[in-house]
Amino acid sequence: MQIQSFLHYLEFEKRYSKHTLLAYETDINQFFDFVMITYQIQKLTEIESLHIRSWMVDLIERKVVPRSINRKLSALKTFFKFHLKHGRIDKNPMSKIQPPKSGKRLPVFVSQEHLKTLFEDTTFPAGLEGVRDKLVLRMFYATGMRSAELVGMTRESVDFQKQQIKVFGKGSKERLIPFTKELEVSIQNYIQEVDLIYPELIHNRLFINDSGEPVNAAFVSKLVKKYLSLVTTVEKKSPHVLRHSFATHLSDNGADLNAIKELLGHSSLAATQVYTHNSIEKLRKVYELAHPKAKKKE
């Protein structure tokens, strides 16, 4: 079904991350498993819009949420567009597909009060472990970077003279993130601890695990969940929640939306605008509690 050539294109030309590649591969394979089992289709040219609609119905019947269905359809749309461009199909069967509507989901974030408790009142382990753990949490909240960006950081990523961090985001796009004097001190203290315990590391990754090896996404995710569980009851407790908190608190305090967009590394302002909805919802609650006309009659 020409899946591998498509994945190769995403990896080497579009520079998609491993996580995104896996998601695309999973969604596309699910679709082709469905059409092969249901319609005995084995050729790309045999697929029509009706087969995609049938798959959508199957997903809905299996209680797959609209947001997930839309993601799968987006993968298919890119897949067929790629093969149409290369002349492997005569028409795009996705052209007549209308994705299901899904309500906007506001980003989950941690309140400023709870994060203050995390950084000022939480007891961290002694030594390198505690210094590292606190810096990882600070780094996410102070910069809004993604988990993959933090994992990939090297010592050379940090420019202390200019007080900025170089990260490589989605599609290997480079961006520079400023940091405060407070974060600078935390990074310097952490590096001193690492050099004291591991003076001859053979790699230059900034963040290391308890064995001196570079951290991975699973390690970082577990670390963040552990500490957020101490201060908040939000359902999600992931690195991305700290990224959402960074953006939401900037928006709440009047930061320019375009500036937030650049800091987050969004390619479109539309992706950043969701953080203004959190601010609007916050204002709405204040209004409903305080305005006489908004209060419900008892």
C-alpha positions as CSV (number, residue, x, y, z in Angstrom):
1,M,0.0,0.0,0.0
2,Q,3.1,2.3,-0.4
3,I,3.1,3.1,3.3
4,Q,6.9,3.0,3.8
5,S,7.7,5.5,1.0
6,F,5.2,7.9,2.7
7,L,6.8,7.5,6.1
8,H,10.3,8.0,4.5
9,Y,9.0,11.2,3.1
10,L,7.7,12.4,6.5
11,E,10.9,11.5,8.2
12,F,13.6,12.8,5.8
13,E,11.8,15.6,4.0
14,K,9.2,16.9,6.5
15,R,11.5,16.1,9.4
16,Y,8.7,14.8,11.6
17,S,9.5,13.4,15.0
18,K,9.6,9.7,15.9
19,H,6.4,10.2,17.9
20,T,4.5,11.8,15.0
21,L,5.8,9.1,12.6
22,L,4.6,6.3,14.9
23,A,1.1,8.0,15.1
24,Y,0.8,8.3,11.3
25,E,2.0,4.8,10.8
26,T,-0.5,3.4,13.4
27,D,-3.5,5.4,12.0
28,I,-2.8,4.5,8.4
29,N,-2.2,0.8,9.2
30,Q,-5.5,0.7,11.1
31,F,-7.3,2.0,8.1
32,F,-5.8,-0.5,5.7
33,D,-6.4,-3.4,8.1
34,F,-10.1,-2.3,8.1
35,V,-10.5,-2.1,4.3
36,M,-8.6,-5.3,3.7
37,I,-10.7,-7.2,6.2
38,T,-14.1,-5.6,5.3
39,Y,-13.7,-5.1,1.5
40,Q,-10.8,-7.3,0.6
41,I,-9.0,-4.3,-0.9
42,Q,-5.3,-4.6,-1.4
43,K,-4.5,-1.9,-3.9
44,L,-4.2,1.8,-3.3
45,T,-6.2,2.6,-6.5
46,E,-9.2,0.7,-5.3
47,I,-9.9,2.9,-2.3
48,E,-12.8,5.3,-2.6
49,S,-14.5,7.8,-0.4
50,L,-17.2,5.3,0.7
51,H,-14.5,3.1,2.2
52,I,-13.2,6.0,4.3
53,R,-16.8,6.9,5.4
54,S,-17.4,3.2,6.4
55,W,-14.2,3.3,8.5
56,M,-15.4,6.5,10.2
57,V,-18.7,4.8,11.0
58,D,-16.8,1.9,12.5
59,L,-14.7,4.2,14.6
60,I,-17.8,6.1,15.9
61,E,-19.5,2.8,16.8
62,R,-16.4,1.8,18.7
63,K,-16.7,5.0,20.8
64,V,-13.6,6.6,19.3
65,V,-13.9,10.4,20.2
66,P,-14.2,12.9,17.3
67,R,-10.8,14.4,18.1
68,S,-9.1,11.1,17.6
69,I,-11.0,10.4,14.4
70,N,-10.0,13.8,13.0
71,R,-6.4,13.0,13.8
72,K,-6.7,9.7,11.9
73,L,-8.4,11.4,8.9
74,S,-5.7,14.1,8.9
75,A,-3.1,11.3,8.5
76,L,-5.0,9.8,5.7
77,K,-5.4,13.1,4.0
78,T,-1.7,13.7,4.0
79,F,-1.1,10.1,2.9
80,F,-3.3,10.3,-0.2
81,K,-2.2,13.8,-1.1
82,F,1.4,12.5,-1.2
83,H,0.5,9.6,-3.5
84,L,-1.6,11.8,-5.7
85,K,1.3,14.1,-6.2
86,H,3.5,11.2,-7.2
87,G,1.0,9.9,-9.7
88,R,0.2,6.6,-7.9
89,I,-3.6,7.5,-7.7
90,D,-5.8,9.5,-10.1
91,K,-7.9,11.2,-7.4
92,N,-7.8,11.8,-3.7
93,P,-10.6,9.8,-1.9
94,M,-10.3,12.2,1.0
95,S,-11.6,15.2,-1.1
96,K,-15.2,14.5,-0.3
97,I,-14.8,13.5,3.3
98,Q,-16.3,15.8,6.0
99,P,-14.6,15.2,9.4
100,P,-16.8,15.0,12.5
101,K,-17.2,18.1,14.5
102,S,-15.4,18.1,17.9
103,G,-15.7,20.7,20.6
104,K,-12.7,22.7,21.5
105,R,-10.8,21.3,24.4
106,L,-9.1,23.9,26.5
107,P,-5.5,23.1,27.6
108,V,-5.1,21.7,31.1
109,F,-2.8,23.9,33.3
110,V,-1.7,24.2,36.9
111,S,-2.6,27.3,38.8
112,Q,0.1,29.8,39.7
113,E,-0.6,29.2,43.4
114,H,0.0,25.4,43.1
115,L,3.2,26.0,41.1
116,K,4.4,28.4,43.8
117,T,3.8,25.6,46.3
118,L,5.8,23.2,44.1
119,F,8.9,25.4,43.8
120,E,8.9,27.0,47.3
121,D,7.4,24.5,49.7
122,T,8.1,21.1,48.2
123,T,10.9,19.0,49.7
124,F,13.2,17.7,47.0
125,P,15.8,14.9,47.5
126,A,19.3,15.8,48.6
127,G,22.2,16.0,46.2
128,L,22.1,15.7,42.4
129,E,18.7,14.0,42.2
130,G,16.9,16.9,43.9
131,V,18.8,19.6,42.0
132,R,18.0,17.9,38.7
133,D,14.4,17.2,39.4
134,K,13.7,20.8,40.5
135,L,15.6,22.2,37.4
136,V,13.6,19.9,35.0
137,L,10.3,21.3,36.5
138,R,11.6,24.9,36.4
139,M,12.8,24.5,32.8
140,F,9.4,23.4,31.6
141,Y,7.5,26.1,33.4
142,A,10.0,28.9,32.7
143,T,10.5,28.2,29.0
144,G,7.4,26.4,27.8
145,M,9.6,23.9,25.9
146,R,8.4,20.5,24.8
147,S,9.5,17.2,26.4
148,A,11.5,16.2,23.3
149,E,13.2,19.6,23.3
150,L,14.3,19.2,26.9
151,V,15.5,15.7,26.4
152,G,17.6,16.7,23.4
153,M,19.3,19.7,25.2
154,T,23.1,19.7,25.4
155,R,25.3,22.0,27.5
156,E,26.0,23.9,24.3
157,S,22.2,24.6,24.1
158,V,22.6,27.1,26.9
159,D,24.1,30.5,26.2
160,F,24.8,32.0,29.6
161,Q,26.2,35.2,28.1
162,K,23.0,36.0,26.1
163,Q,20.7,34.2,28.6
164,Q,19.0,32.2,26.0
165,I,18.5,28.5,25.2
166,K,18.6,27.0,21.7
167,V,16.1,24.2,21.1
168,F,15.0,22.2,18.0
169,G,11.3,21.9,17.8
170,K,8.9,20.1,15.4
171,G,10.4,19.6,12.0
172,S,13.9,20.3,13.5
173,K,13.0,24.1,13.6
174,E,15.5,26.0,15.7
175,R,14.3,28.7,18.1
176,L,15.8,30.7,20.9
177,I,14.2,31.0,24.3
178,P,15.2,33.6,26.8
179,F,15.7,32.7,30.5
180,T,15.9,34.5,33.8
181,K,18.8,35.0,36.2
182,E,17.0,32.6,38.6
183,L,17.0,29.8,36.0
184,E,20.6,30.6,35.1
185,V,21.7,30.0,38.8
186,S,19.7,26.8,38.9
187,I,21.4,25.5,35.7
188,Q,24.8,26.5,36.9
189,N,24.3,24.7,40.3
190,Y,23.1,21.6,38.5
191,I,26.1,21.5,36.2
192,Q,28.4,21.8,39.2
193,E,26.7,18.9,40.8
194,V,27.0,16.8,37.7
195,D,30.7,17.6,37.2
196,L,31.4,16.7,40.8
197,I,29.8,13.2,40.6
198,Y,30.5,12.5,36.9
199,P,33.7,14.3,35.9
200,E,34.2,12.3,32.8
201,L,30.9,11.9,31.0
202,I,31.3,10.6,27.4
203,H,28.2,12.6,26.2
204,N,27.2,16.2,26.3
205,R,23.5,16.0,27.1
206,L,22.4,18.4,29.8
207,F,20.0,16.2,31.7
208,I,21.1,12.8,33.0
209,N,19.4,10.0,34.9
210,D,20.6,8.5,38.2
211,S,23.2,6.5,36.3
212,G,24.7,9.4,34.4
213,E,23.0,8.5,31.1
214,P,21.0,10.9,29.1
215,V,17.3,11.1,30.2
216,N,14.6,9.9,27.9
217,A,11.0,11.1,27.5
218,A,9.6,8.3,29.8
219,F,12.0,9.3,32.6
220,V,11.0,12.9,32.3
221,S,7.3,12.2,32.2
222,K,7.5,10.0,35.3
223,L,9.4,12.7,37.1
224,V,6.9,15.5,36.3
225,K,3.9,13.3,37.2
226,K,5.5,12.5,40.6
227,Y,5.9,16.1,41.6
228,L,2.8,17.5,40.2
229,S,0.8,14.8,42.1
230,L,2.0,16.5,45.3
231,V,0.5,19.9,44.5
232,T,-2.4,19.6,42.1
233,T,-5.4,17.4,41.3
234,V,-5.6,18.1,37.6
235,E,-6.3,15.0,35.6
236,K,-3.2,15.2,33.4
237,K,0.2,15.6,35.1
238,S,2.6,15.7,32.1
239,P,5.4,17.9,30.8
240,H,2.9,19.3,28.3
241,V,0.8,20.5,31.2
242,L,3.7,22.7,32.4
243,R,4.0,24.0,28.9
244,H,0.3,24.9,28.9
245,S,0.8,26.5,32.3
246,F,3.6,28.6,30.9
247,A,1.5,29.9,28.0
248,T,-1.7,30.3,30.0
249,H,0.0,32.4,32.8
250,L,1.7,34.6,30.2
251,S,-1.7,35.2,28.5
252,D,-3.4,35.9,31.9
253,N,-0.7,38.5,32.7
254,G,-1.2,40.3,29.4
255,A,1.6,38.9,27.2
256,D,1.3,39.6,23.5
257,L,-0.1,36.6,21.7
258,N,2.5,36.8,18.9
259,A,5.3,36.7,21.5
260,I,3.7,33.6,23.1
261,K,3.5,32.0,19.7
262,E,7.3,32.6,19.1
263,L,8.2,31.3,22.6
264,L,6.2,28.1,22.1
265,G,7.5,27.5,18.6
266,H,4.0,27.4,17.0
267,S,3.9,27.7,13.2
268,S,0.4,29.2,13.3
269,L,-1.2,31.9,15.5
270,A,-4.4,29.8,15.6
271,A,-2.6,27.2,17.6
272,T,-1.7,29.8,20.2
273,Q,-5.1,31.4,20.4
274,V,-6.4,28.5,22.5
275,Y,-4.6,30.0,25.5
276,T,-6.7,33.2,25.3
277,H,-9.8,31.0,25.8
278,N,-8.5,30.0,29.3
279,S,-8.2,33.7,30.1
280,I,-11.7,34.3,28.8
281,E,-13.1,31.4,30.8
282,K,-11.4,32.8,33.9
283,L,-13.0,36.3,33.3
284,R,-16.4,34.7,32.7
285,K,-16.3,33.0,36.1
286,V,-15.3,36.2,37.8
287,Y,-18.2,38.0,36.0
288,E,-20.7,35.3,36.9
289,L,-19.7,35.4,40.6
290,A,-19.5,39.2,40.9
291,H,-22.0,40.9,38.5
292,P,-25.6,41.3,40.0
293,K,-27.2,40.6,36.6
294,A,-25.2,37.4,36.1
295,K,-26.1,35.8,39.4
296,K,-28.8,33.2,39.3
297,K,-32.0,34.0,41.1
298,E,-32.5,31.9,44.1
